[in-house]
Amino acid sequence: MNILYIAYYTIITNVRDYRTFVKRLFMPLLITLILGTALQGVFEPTKLEKTSVVYYNADAGDVSRNFDEFLKLEAITTLLNVKEVKSEEEGMTSVKDGDASAFIYLNQDYSKAIMDKKKSAISIYSNNVKNSRVTIVQNIVDSFIIGANTTEALAKLDSKMNYDAKSGGIEEVPVSVGGKTPGSMDYYAVTMLMLTLMAGALYGSDEMSQDFTGALGRRLRSSPMRPMQHFVGKIIGCVTLLFVQAMIVYFFTKVAFDANWGANPGMIMLVVLTLAVLSTALGVMISMLSKDQARSTSILNMLVPIMTFIGGGYVKLDLEQLMYLSPNYLGQTIIFNNIYGGTVGSASCFIALWTIIAVIFIISGWGARRKLA
């Protein structure tokens, strides 16, 4: 009963400090509104313009003529702007001068080599092989090669099916991006929810600093109150307060900003609850180890923005393995996968990992508290 009373008192005390509470509640909402509005164009899909390509066919065989017909298909011309050149040198010069994204070249023995069952290839030249437009060209050429290889394989099985360049190797399938990718407001609603949760570590830090490492802590240690009850009650109060605050952010962005949170609120609430425990435990541990409220607050005020930045909370980043060190990134990845139909199989593993880490933080904090006694 004492634990629940302490938890209730912790919640009421923080809510009554309305200036701090309102600031912590509305700051993420304000950032969501500002970034979601300012960066709206960044998240909108843009129309893909045609890729400029130069092409030289030095071969006069049947196979190369099939490739000529293939490049004239409507499905290909909607993607590529193909310009024929008169020599290999002219094609290479066009790429070097930046007049074309890629140069497609068929040598004079291309058809003969294929008919003789020898190795042959369609050459693609570019100044930047990692360019997305070059990838488009490579995929289109690959689709022709796959079709030709399939025909050869069927011929060996005495099949009557033939590969016709006019039928193409590309099927046009309409794709709708509506609801399948996050808009700016959708993205920042999730990332600022993560910021709210991780900034909630200050609740755990402040409560432990006030009641265990400060003047009040010295009086509590000399009182008959059981320290474990007080410690657990404070943690429960902080977790509950932070969970409620995060859910207010969730519902507010859903209603006021029309953010897309998907159709599975249960998973979102589980992620929020687990991260609330982890964040509170982090604040408790840092407070107990630093033994000073100002020092622990400074550490968290530096750590929380760093974790948010690494996790892509302010701008989308690709920091590869480094991003997995940020709970923000892991949490928002689970939520985005839940909303947009991605893989959610790893969610249970991360939630279990967060729980274990939170327990370790709490035990570390309690161990540091015992040294104060």
C-alpha positions as CSV (number, residue, x, y, z in Angstrom):
1,M,0.0,0.0,0.0
2,N,2.9,2.3,0.8
3,I,4.4,1.7,-2.6
4,L,1.2,2.7,-4.4
5,Y,0.8,5.8,-2.2
6,I,4.4,6.8,-3.0
7,A,3.8,6.3,-6.7
8,Y,0.6,8.4,-6.5
9,Y,2.4,11.1,-4.6
10,T,5.2,11.1,-7.2
11,I,2.7,11.6,-10.0
12,I,0.8,14.4,-8.3
13,T,4.0,16.2,-7.3
14,N,5.2,16.3,-10.9
15,V,1.9,17.3,-12.4
16,R,1.5,20.2,-9.8
17,D,4.8,21.5,-11.1
18,Y,2.8,22.5,-14.1
19,R,5.4,24.7,-15.8
20,T,7.9,21.9,-16.1
21,F,5.2,19.3,-16.9
22,V,3.6,21.4,-19.6
23,K,7.0,22.2,-21.1
24,R,7.9,18.5,-21.3
25,L,4.6,17.6,-22.7
26,F,4.2,20.3,-25.4
27,M,7.8,20.7,-26.6
28,P,7.7,17.4,-28.6
29,L,4.3,18.4,-30.0
30,L,5.7,21.8,-31.1
31,I,8.7,20.2,-32.7
32,T,6.5,17.8,-34.5
33,L,4.4,20.6,-35.9
34,I,7.4,22.7,-37.0
35,L,9.4,19.9,-38.6
36,G,6.4,18.2,-40.0
37,T,5.2,21.3,-41.7
38,A,8.7,22.6,-42.8
39,L,9.9,19.3,-44.2
40,Q,6.7,18.2,-45.8
41,G,8.1,18.3,-49.3
42,V,11.1,16.1,-48.4
43,F,8.8,13.1,-47.6
44,E,6.5,13.5,-50.6
45,P,7.3,11.0,-53.5
46,T,8.5,12.8,-56.6
47,K,7.9,11.9,-60.2
48,L,10.8,10.0,-61.7
49,E,12.1,11.7,-64.8
50,K,13.4,9.7,-67.7
51,T,17.0,8.5,-67.5
52,S,19.2,9.8,-70.3
53,V,21.1,6.9,-72.0
54,V,23.4,6.7,-75.1
55,Y,23.5,3.4,-77.0
56,Y,25.8,2.0,-79.7
57,N,25.2,-1.4,-81.3
58,A,28.3,-2.5,-83.2
59,D,26.7,-5.9,-83.9
60,A,24.5,-6.8,-86.8
61,G,23.2,-10.2,-85.6
62,D,19.7,-11.3,-84.7
63,V,20.2,-11.2,-81.0
64,S,21.4,-7.6,-81.0
65,R,18.4,-6.6,-83.2
66,N,16.1,-8.1,-80.6
67,F,17.8,-5.8,-78.1
68,D,17.2,-2.9,-80.4
69,E,13.5,-3.7,-80.4
70,F,13.5,-4.2,-76.7
71,L,14.7,-0.6,-76.1
72,K,11.9,0.7,-78.3
73,L,9.2,-0.9,-76.1
74,E,6.8,1.6,-74.5
75,A,7.5,0.2,-71.1
76,I,11.2,1.0,-71.6
77,T,10.8,4.4,-73.3
78,T,8.8,5.6,-70.3
79,L,11.9,5.1,-68.2
80,L,14.8,5.7,-70.6
81,N,15.5,8.4,-73.1
82,V,17.7,6.4,-75.4
83,K,19.9,8.2,-78.0
84,E,21.9,6.1,-80.5
85,V,25.5,7.2,-81.2
86,K,27.7,6.3,-84.1
87,S,30.7,4.9,-82.2
88,E,32.0,3.6,-78.9
89,E,34.2,6.7,-78.5
90,E,31.2,9.0,-78.9
91,G,29.2,7.1,-76.3
92,M,32.1,7.2,-73.8
93,T,32.5,10.9,-74.4
94,S,28.8,11.6,-73.7
95,V,29.1,9.9,-70.3
96,K,32.3,11.7,-69.4
97,D,30.8,15.0,-70.3
98,G,27.7,14.3,-68.3
99,D,25.4,14.4,-71.3
100,A,24.1,10.9,-70.4
101,S,23.8,8.9,-67.2
102,A,25.0,5.7,-68.8
103,F,26.3,4.2,-72.1
104,I,25.1,0.9,-73.3
105,Y,27.4,-0.9,-75.7
106,L,27.1,-4.1,-77.7
107,N,30.4,-5.2,-79.4
108,Q,30.5,-6.6,-82.9
109,D,30.7,-10.2,-81.9
110,Y,27.8,-10.2,-79.4
111,S,25.3,-12.2,-81.4
112,K,28.0,-14.6,-82.8
113,A,29.3,-15.4,-79.3
114,I,25.8,-16.1,-78.0
115,M,25.0,-18.4,-81.0
116,D,28.3,-20.2,-80.4
117,K,27.3,-20.7,-76.8
118,K,30.2,-18.5,-75.7
119,K,30.3,-15.9,-72.9
120,S,29.1,-12.5,-74.0
121,A,27.8,-9.4,-72.2
122,I,26.1,-6.1,-72.7
123,S,28.4,-3.4,-71.4
124,I,27.2,-0.5,-69.4
125,Y,29.5,2.4,-68.7
126,S,28.9,5.3,-66.2
127,N,30.8,7.8,-64.1
128,N,29.0,6.8,-60.9
129,V,27.9,3.1,-60.6
130,K,26.1,3.8,-57.3
131,N,23.8,6.4,-59.0
132,S,20.2,5.3,-58.8
133,R,19.6,6.1,-62.5
134,V,22.4,3.7,-63.4
135,T,20.7,1.1,-61.3
136,I,17.6,1.6,-63.4
137,V,19.6,1.0,-66.6
138,Q,21.2,-2.1,-65.1
139,N,17.9,-3.6,-64.1
140,I,16.4,-3.0,-67.5
141,V,19.4,-4.6,-69.3
142,D,19.2,-7.5,-66.8
143,S,15.5,-8.0,-67.6
144,F,16.4,-8.5,-71.3
145,I,19.3,-10.9,-70.4
146,I,17.1,-13.0,-68.1
147,G,14.5,-13.3,-70.9
148,A,17.1,-14.4,-73.4
149,N,18.6,-16.9,-70.9
150,T,15.1,-18.3,-70.2
151,T,14.5,-18.8,-73.9
152,E,17.8,-20.7,-74.3
153,A,16.9,-22.9,-71.3
154,L,13.5,-23.7,-72.7
155,A,15.0,-24.4,-76.1
156,K,17.2,-27.1,-74.5
157,L,14.0,-28.7,-73.2
158,D,12.4,-28.6,-76.7
159,S,9.9,-26.1,-75.6
160,K,8.0,-24.1,-78.2
161,M,8.1,-20.9,-76.2
162,N,10.2,-18.2,-77.7
163,Y,11.3,-14.9,-76.2
164,D,10.0,-12.0,-78.1
165,A,11.5,-8.6,-77.5
166,K,8.1,-7.0,-78.3
167,S,6.5,-8.7,-75.3
168,G,9.2,-7.2,-73.2
169,G,10.7,-8.3,-69.9
170,I,9.0,-5.7,-67.8
171,E,5.4,-5.7,-66.7
172,E,3.9,-2.4,-65.8
173,V,2.2,-2.7,-62.4
174,P,0.5,0.3,-60.9
175,V,1.9,1.1,-57.4
176,S,0.2,3.3,-54.9
177,V,2.4,4.8,-52.2
178,G,-0.6,6.2,-50.3
179,G,-0.5,5.0,-46.7
180,K,2.6,2.8,-47.4
181,T,5.3,5.5,-46.6
182,P,5.2,8.0,-43.8
183,G,4.6,11.6,-44.5
184,S,6.5,14.3,-42.6
185,M,3.9,14.6,-39.9
186,D,3.7,10.8,-39.6
187,Y,7.4,10.5,-39.3
188,Y,8.0,13.2,-36.7
189,A,5.0,12.1,-34.7
190,V,6.8,8.8,-34.1
191,T,10.3,10.2,-33.6
192,M,9.1,12.9,-31.2
193,L,7.2,10.2,-29.2
194,M,10.6,8.5,-28.8
195,L,12.1,11.8,-27.7
196,T,9.3,12.2,-25.1
197,L,10.1,8.8,-23.8
198,M,13.8,9.1,-23.6
199,A,13.6,12.7,-22.1
200,G,11.4,11.1,-19.4
201,A,14.6,9.8,-17.9
202,L,14.7,13.2,-16.2
203,Y,11.7,12.1,-14.1
204,G,13.7,9.2,-12.7
205,S,16.8,11.3,-12.2
206,D,15.0,14.2,-10.5
207,E,13.0,12.0,-8.1
208,M,16.0,9.9,-7.0
209,S,18.2,13.0,-6.7
210,Q,15.7,14.7,-4.4
211,D,14.7,11.8,-2.3
212,F,18.0,9.8,-2.0
213,T,21.0,11.9,-2.7
214,G,19.9,15.3,-1.4
215,A,19.0,16.7,2.1
216,L,15.6,14.9,2.0
217,G,17.4,11.7,1.3
218,R,19.5,12.0,4.4
219,R,16.3,12.5,6.5
220,L,14.6,9.5,4.8
221,R,17.6,7.3,5.5
222,S,17.2,8.1,9.2
223,S,13.4,7.5,9.2
224,P,11.7,4.2,9.8
225,M,10.4,4.1,6.2
226,R,11.6,1.1,4.3
227,P,14.0,2.3,1.6
228,M,13.0,-0.5,-0.9
229,Q,9.3,0.5,-0.7
230,H,10.2,4.1,-1.4
231,F,12.6,3.2,-4.2
232,V,10.0,1.0,-6.0
233,G,7.2,3.4,-5.4
234,K,9.2,6.2,-7.0
235,I,10.0,4.1,-10.1
236,I,6.4,3.0,-10.5
237,G,5.2,6.7,-10.3
238,C,7.7,7.9,-12.8
239,V,7.0,5.1,-15.3
240,T,3.2,5.7,-15.0
241,L,3.6,9.4,-15.4
242,L,5.8,9.0,-18.4
243,F,3.5,6.4,-20.0
244,V,0.5,8.7,-19.7
245,Q,2.5,11.7,-21.1
246,A,3.6,9.6,-24.1
247,M,0.1,8.4,-24.7
248,I,-1.1,12.0,-24.7
249,V,1.4,12.8,-27.4
250,Y,0.2,9.7,-29.3
251,F,-3.5,10.7,-29.2
252,F,-2.9,14.4,-29.8
253,T,-0.8,13.8,-32.9
254,K,-3.4,11.2,-34.1
255,V,-6.3,13.6,-33.7
256,A,-4.9,17.1,-34.2
257,F,-2.1,16.3,-36.7
258,D,-3.8,13.4,-38.4
259,A,-0.7,11.3,-38.0
260,N,-0.9,7.7,-39.3
261,W,-0.4,5.3,-36.3
262,G,-1.7,2.2,-38.0
263,A,-4.4,-0.2,-36.8
264,N,-2.5,-1.9,-34.0
265,P,-2.4,0.5,-31.0
266,G,-1.6,-2.5,-28.7
267,M,1.9,-2.9,-30.1
268,I,2.5,0.9,-29.8
269,M,1.4,0.9,-26.2
270,L,3.7,-2.1,-25.4
271,V,6.6,-0.3,-27.0
272,V,5.8,2.9,-25.1
273,L,5.5,1.1,-21.8
274,T,8.7,-0.8,-22.2
275,L,10.7,2.3,-23.2
276,A,9.1,4.2,-20.3
277,V,10.6,1.6,-18.0
278,L,13.9,1.7,-19.7
279,S,14.1,5.5,-19.7
280,T,13.1,5.8,-16.0
281,A,15.7,3.1,-15.1
282,L,18.4,5.0,-17.1
283,G,17.6,8.2,-15.2
284,V,17.6,6.3,-11.8
285,M,21.0,4.8,-12.5
286,I,22.7,8.0,-13.7
287,S,21.3,9.9,-10.7
288,M,22.5,7.3,-8.2
289,L,25.9,6.9,-9.8
290,S,26.5,10.7,-10.2
291,K,25.2,11.4,-6.6
292,D,24.3,15.0,-7.7
293,Q,21.1,16.3,-9.3
294,A,22.8,19.0,-11.4
295,R,25.4,16.6,-12.8
296,S,22.8,13.9,-13.6
297,T,20.6,16.5,-15.3
298,S,23.5,17.7,-17.4
299,I,24.4,14.2,-18.5
300,L,20.8,13.4,-19.6
301,N,20.4,16.8,-21.3
302,M,23.4,15.9,-23.4
303,L,22.6,12.2,-23.9
304,V,19.0,12.4,-24.9
305,P,19.5,14.7,-28.0
306,I,22.5,12.6,-29.1
307,M,20.4,9.4,-29.0
308,T,17.6,11.2,-30.9
309,F,20.0,12.5,-33.5
310,I,21.7,9.1,-34.0
311,G,18.2,7.5,-34.3
312,G,17.2,10.0,-37.1
313,G,14.8,11.8,-34.8
314,Y,15.5,15.3,-36.3
315,V,16.5,14.4,-39.8
316,K,16.6,11.0,-41.6
317,L,20.1,9.5,-41.3
318,D,21.9,6.3,-42.4
319,L,24.6,5.7,-39.8
320,E,24.4,2.0,-40.3
321,Q,25.3,0.0,-37.2
322,L,25.7,3.1,-35.0
323,M,21.9,3.6,-35.2
324,Y,21.3,0.4,-33.3
325,L,22.9,2.0,-30.2
326,S,19.9,4.4,-30.0
327,P,16.7,3.2,-28.3
328,N,14.9,5.9,-30.3
329,Y,15.9,4.2,-33.6
330,L,14.9,0.7,-32.4
331,G,11.6,1.9,-31.0
332,Q,10.6,3.9,-34.0
333,T,11.6,1.1,-36.3
334,I,9.3,-1.3,-34.5
335,I,6.4,1.3,-34.7
336,F,7.0,2.1,-38.4
337,N,7.1,-1.7,-39.3
338,N,3.9,-2.1,-37.3
339,I,2.2,0.8,-39.2
340,Y,3.4,0.1,-42.7
341,G,3.4,-3.6,-42.8
342,G,7.1,-4.3,-42.3
343,T,8.8,-7.1,-40.4
344,V,7.8,-7.1,-36.7
345,G,9.4,-10.4,-35.8
346,S,12.4,-8.7,-34.0
347,A,10.1,-6.6,-31.9
348,S,9.8,-9.2,-29.1
349,C,13.5,-9.6,-29.0
350,F,14.1,-5.8,-28.6
351,I,11.4,-5.5,-26.0
352,A,12.9,-8.3,-24.0
353,L,16.4,-6.8,-24.3
354,W,15.1,-3.4,-23.1
355,T,13.4,-5.1,-20.1
356,I,16.7,-6.8,-19.2
357,I,18.7,-3.6,-19.5
358,A,16.1,-1.7,-17.4
359,V,16.4,-4.3,-14.7
360,I,20.2,-4.0,-14.8
361,F,19.9,-0.2,-14.6
362,I,17.6,-0.4,-11.6
363,I,19.8,-2.9,-9.8
364,S,22.8,-0.7,-10.4
365,G,20.9,2.3,-9.1
366,W,19.8,0.4,-6.0
367,G,23.3,-0.8,-5.4
368,A,24.6,2.8,-5.6
369,R,21.8,3.9,-3.2
370,R,22.9,1.3,-0.6
371,K,26.4,2.8,-0.6
372,L,24.8,6.1,0.4
373,A,23.1,4.6,3.4
